[in-house]
Amino acid sequence: MPRIESFSFGSIVIGGKTYGRDILILPDGTIKRRRASTRFGIGSHVIKKGEINELVKANPEVVVVGTGTNAWAQLASDAESCAKEAKVELVALPS
C-alpha cells in the first residue's frame, strides 16, 4: 500500500511522487488522478457516486475520504447511498 508522506493545500506526496490534484487510492494501491474538471478552482469539489462506486467495486470494508486541508470537499448524497447499498462503511474526515 502506498504511503502518504506529506500533504498541504493543493499537493500530496505519496511514495516520493507529488500530486497537484485530487487523487483516488484504490484498494490494490493504484493511484488515480481525479479528472482535471474537478480540480479546485476549476470545477466541483464534490466526491460523486462514480468515484465511490469505483472504490467499492473492490469490496473494501471501509472507504476513507479526505475532505481537504480546509474540509471543503463534500460527498454527494448519491455517493453516500452508493456506499450504503454496497454495505461499505464510508468515512469522510478533514485531511
C-alpha positions as CSV (number, residue, x, y, z in Angstrom):
1,M,0.0,0.0,0.0
2,P,1.4,3.5,-0.9
3,R,2.5,5.6,2.0
4,I,1.2,9.2,2.2
5,E,4.4,11.1,3.2
6,S,3.0,14.7,3.4
7,F,0.3,17.0,2.2
8,S,-0.5,20.7,2.1
9,F,-3.1,22.7,0.3
10,G,-3.2,21.6,-3.3
11,S,-0.4,19.0,-3.0
12,I,0.1,15.5,-1.7
13,V,3.3,13.3,-1.7
14,I,2.9,9.6,-1.9
15,G,5.7,7.2,-2.4
16,G,8.1,10.1,-3.3
17,K,5.8,11.4,-6.1
18,T,4.0,14.7,-5.7
19,Y,0.4,15.0,-7.0
20,G,-1.0,18.5,-7.6
21,R,-4.6,17.5,-7.9
22,D,-7.1,15.2,-6.1
23,I,-6.4,11.5,-6.3
24,L,-8.1,8.2,-5.6
25,I,-6.1,5.4,-3.9
26,L,-7.7,2.2,-4.9
27,P,-7.7,-0.8,-2.6
28,D,-4.9,-2.5,-4.6
29,G,-2.6,0.6,-4.1
30,T,-3.1,2.0,-7.5
31,I,-3.2,5.8,-7.5
32,K,-5.5,7.5,-10.0
33,R,-5.8,11.3,-10.5
34,R,-9.3,12.7,-10.5
35,R,-10.4,14.4,-13.7
36,A,-9.0,17.9,-14.2
37,S,-12.5,19.3,-14.3
38,T,-12.9,18.5,-10.6
39,R,-9.7,20.3,-9.6
40,F,-10.1,23.1,-7.0
41,G,-10.9,26.4,-8.6
42,I,-11.8,24.9,-11.9
43,G,-14.9,22.8,-11.1
44,S,-16.8,21.0,-8.4
45,H,-15.1,19.8,-5.3
46,V,-17.8,17.2,-4.6
47,I,-17.0,13.5,-4.4
48,K,-19.6,11.8,-6.6
49,K,-21.1,8.4,-6.9
50,G,-18.9,7.3,-9.8
51,E,-15.8,7.7,-7.7
52,I,-17.2,5.9,-4.7
53,N,-18.5,3.2,-6.9
54,E,-15.0,2.7,-8.4
55,L,-13.7,2.1,-4.8
56,V,-16.5,-0.2,-3.6
57,K,-16.1,-2.5,-6.6
58,A,-13.1,-4.0,-4.8
59,N,-15.3,-4.9,-1.8
60,P,-13.4,-3.0,0.9
61,E,-14.8,-2.8,4.5
62,V,-14.2,0.9,4.7
63,V,-13.7,3.8,2.2
64,V,-12.0,6.8,3.8
65,V,-12.4,10.2,2.1
66,G,-10.1,13.1,2.9
67,T,-12.1,16.3,2.5
68,G,-9.0,18.5,2.2
69,T,-6.9,20.7,4.4
70,N,-9.9,23.1,4.9
71,A,-12.5,20.3,4.8
72,W,-14.1,21.9,1.7
73,A,-14.7,18.8,-0.3
74,Q,-18.1,17.1,0.3
75,L,-19.7,13.9,-0.5
76,A,-22.7,13.9,-2.9
77,S,-25.8,12.3,-1.4
78,D,-25.7,9.6,-4.2
79,A,-22.1,8.8,-3.2
80,E,-23.2,8.1,0.4
81,S,-26.1,6.0,-1.0
82,C,-23.7,4.0,-3.2
83,A,-21.5,3.0,-0.2
84,K,-24.6,2.2,1.9
85,E,-26.0,-0.1,-0.9
86,A,-22.6,-1.8,-1.2
87,K,-22.6,-2.3,2.6
88,V,-19.3,-0.4,2.8
89,E,-18.6,2.0,5.7
90,L,-17.9,5.5,4.3
91,V,-15.8,7.8,6.5
92,A,-15.2,11.5,5.5
93,L,-12.6,13.4,7.5
94,P,-10.5,16.6,7.0
95,S,-7.1,15.7,5.6
